Amino acid sequence: MNTNLKISNVTKIYPGCVANNNVSLEFNSGKIYALLGENGAGKSTLVKILSGVIIPDEGEIYLNENNLKLNSPSDAKKNDIGMVFQHFNLFETLSVFENLIIDSDEQRESLREKIDTIMKKYNFSIDLDIPVLNLSAGQKQKVEIIRCLIRSPKVLIMDEPTSVLTEQETSELFLSLKKFSEEGILIIYITHKLKEVMQLCDEVAVMRRGKLVSVSEIKNENIESLANKMVGQNLKTIKKKKAKTSSDQLIKITNLNFTSEDPFETNLMDINFSVNRGECLGIAGISGNGQSELFQVLSGEIISEKNSIEFNKNYIGDLNPQERREYLMAFSPEDRLEQAAIPQMKIFENVALNNFKSSNFFNNGLINENKIKEHSKKIISDFNVNTENIELKSQFLSGGNLQKLIIGRELITSPDLLICFNPTWGLDVGAINYIHETLIKINEQNKSIILISTDTDELLKLSDKISVIHKGKLSKIMNAEEVTSEKLGILMGGAN
Amino acid sequence: MIKIVKRDQPSRAIFFFTPVLAIFLTLVAGGLIFFILGFKPFEALKFFFIVPIADKYGFSELLLKATPLCLIAIGLSFCFKSNNWNIGAEGQLTFGAIVSGGVALLFYEQEGFYILPIVILAGAIGGMLYASIPAILKTYFNTNEILVSLMLVYVSKLILDYLVVGPWSNPEGFNFPETRQFSDSAKLPLLFEGLRIHAGIFLALAAVVISWFVFYKTYLGFQMKVSGFSLKTAKYAGYKGKKMIILVFLISGACAGLAGVGEITGPIGQLHREISPDYGFTAIIVAFLGRLHPVGIIFASLVVAITYLGAETAQIFMQIPKYTGQVFQGMILFFLLASDYLLFFKFKFIGSKK
């Protein structure tokens, strides 16, 4: 049976931003549709409207010519629209089966039978009786998909499903999605990853700043054309020159271990690596494999044994972040809004978070506001932060501008080593390009970078050497030229 | 139709308006309660809020009650601003009073200008010592400071009880649970003949000025602000978290201890069982009503002090139980928290414009 989903003139306005501006789209079953756009382009708002989470200010939605009134997620379910969110909505401590039965009205026995049939049909193998916390990200996603399939949906919406998956899990997911599509389920795939669109989809709708920019067939597009549509300008491609090989060792980590008391953290086991001057060491991995702990150990938020970290011929394992900054290290954490900066504070106050002795931000315990402001103005102009008002609260900066401010703040000391964790996470393409250029420039000045990132493309673009972290252990360090994303994917999944 | 919409950013005007709104709503609700109890609401409110401060004596009493509230609330704002939840100021007040009272009793038949400063210092140290217990337990053993500081309140009250009944009770006091009267050298001087307002008010004003300076002009104040917003950021910036926790508790304890000194060396002049009508707890309301801002705390302490006086007047003239005062304090906090909703949301009238 054919399914036809029509979005007609949908508008959703938030204070200060038009999230969806008169968007009209039509989907037909049998095809896989990509909804492509940068962060903030309005694609999430649109799918939330389709799944009943958000009610649009104007516009209608029709499923097979029936006008749908979606006032809540349960309305969407009743109308056979299934949705798999980017972040899983599963109870970690309950078993897979318990998670599935929660929002189902079926009897235990018949539900179990139904799930078994679904799993057999699509070649899923998941133990229904183990707690969800023992599953890999890919398996958890399958549980979410099964949850939708139980209701035999007509429409299945996937919101950035591959952000937590390995390459292998991604290709498995694509196979399943193609199979669903053949069986007549209409699939809408939301992403900002161009490669995936090319691999998987039949048609692509591009959104930019709340508006629908284009709808086209994939066969008429290529990665560059889509990127330009998404960003709205022609992007220059950045390439890193091969670094001059240097044997001047800057930082050396020896037998570093970290055992956490928190069961939700990952223990680090026997970490060993070194980085030379002018080099970028990339650390790949699926999120949650110890990256956050590794960053904290390197920044000094977690203190380790003195001798485990040697920096510029000093042992600094027992120093806190402020003391490490005096040795010319700099840190850019993953969480911009809760750690690297305080949104409720003004820009210049956020600059004062990186307090090093020669800055004179604080003299004899008093705040030297003039000095801080002077410094902030320099950062804003040197790093292209799009504002002139340093009294502005930083919550009013876009993610990209905030990240520029943070990186600028960290680099103003001209550190020998910058450690950054997912520096471009959630940024738009323009800001990503800027950050990448900045990082390359650092290397060119013979300064070093440790780049912990979950974005494989970014790592391959910027790193000289790459290692993979899996369950708190580092793989051997490889030269970036010898590495492919497939190989990284295998290591990220834990195989050798 | 009225629709509730989230604000883009918390409104600064509303930030200072909500305490006023809270006080107004408290008056309305209070009037309603009086009405239900069978009193004339306006008359009752008049006895509660206007009669007590209508004369010179009343005004002096207002300042007398506001002084400890303001002092303690200033101290607490150091803790609250930096994400430390000291709710045991009442205990720190009591222990400060015990230590300073003990010192004052040592000098009970001596006179000298040096006695009062020693007594005051002893009170501050007593408060600090007592506040250091939850602080040290929190930093080194990860205990919850809310529980520890609260429970220590009752410990200090029992210690005081024991002392005034036992070892420190007045030998000529016919077994009343109280100590000797302190010598005049150990008492805070009165400011005006015939009024009870004493020099302790200068301690409170000094605390206001110093705290303003620390909050807005010093590195410590900056670190407190950062820690108050995000402990993760404070850690990332490399602030010495443990040191700061202990420091803010000590400051807070010193302020509460000083408030205790003010009570026993001011209007009371000796130690006995009831040295504080829960100033230490009420000051929590004062700190939040004053938005943790030194100037705000001055106004808040005056407003809340009226509830103490009003409760007494209302009891005398209208036979309304004096615990009504606590009802009013509770209502102020309740309405303040409720009207904080307006900080983040606003009402939008739909239909007027699109």
Chai-1 contact restraints between the chains, C-beta under 6 A:
chainA,res_idxA,chainB,res_idxB,connection_type,confidence,min_distance_angstrom,max_distance_angstrom,comment,restraint_id
A,P15,B,D8,contact,1.0,0.0,6.0,A-B,restraint_1
A,G16,B,D8,contact,1.0,0.0,6.0,A-B,restraint_2
A,E301,B,K235,contact,1.0,0.0,6.0,A-B,restraint_3
A,E301,B,Y236,contact,1.0,0.0,6.0,A-B,restraint_4
A,N320,B,G238,contact,1.0,0.0,6.0,A-B,restraint_5
A,P321,B,Y236,contact,1.0,0.0,6.0,A-B,restraint_6
A,P321,B,G238,contact,1.0,0.0,6.0,A-B,restraint_7
A,Q322,B,G238,contact,1.0,0.0,6.0,A-B,restraint_8
A,P333,B,Y236,contact,1.0,0.0,6.0,A-B,restraint_9
A,E338,B,S230,contact,1.0,0.0,6.0,A-B,restraint_10
A,E338,B,K232,contact,1.0,0.0,6.0,A-B,restraint_11
A,Q339,B,K232,contact,1.0,0.0,6.0,A-B,restraint_12
A,Q339,B,T233,contact,1.0,0.0,6.0,A-B,restraint_13
A,Q339,B,Y236,contact,1.0,0.0,6.0,A-B,restraint_14
A,I342,B,F229,contact,1.0,0.0,6.0,A-B,restraint_15
A,I342,B,S230,contact,1.0,0.0,6.0,A-B,restraint_16
A,I342,B,T233,contact,1.0,0.0,6.0,A-B,restraint_17
A,Q344,B,F229,contact,1.0,0.0,6.0,A-B,restraint_18
A,L353,B,A237,contact,1.0,0.0,6.0,A-B,restraint_19
A,F362,B,Y219,contact,1.0,0.0,6.0,A-B,restraint_20
A,G365,B,T218,contact,1.0,0.0,6.0,A-B,restraint_21
A,G365,B,Y219,contact,1.0,0.0,6.0,A-B,restraint_22
A,L366,B,K217,contact,1.0,0.0,6.0,A-B,restraint_23
A,L366,B,T218,contact,1.0,0.0,6.0,A-B,restraint_24
A,I367,B,K217,contact,1.0,0.0,6.0,A-B,restraint_25
A,I367,B,F222,contact,1.0,0.0,6.0,A-B,restraint_26
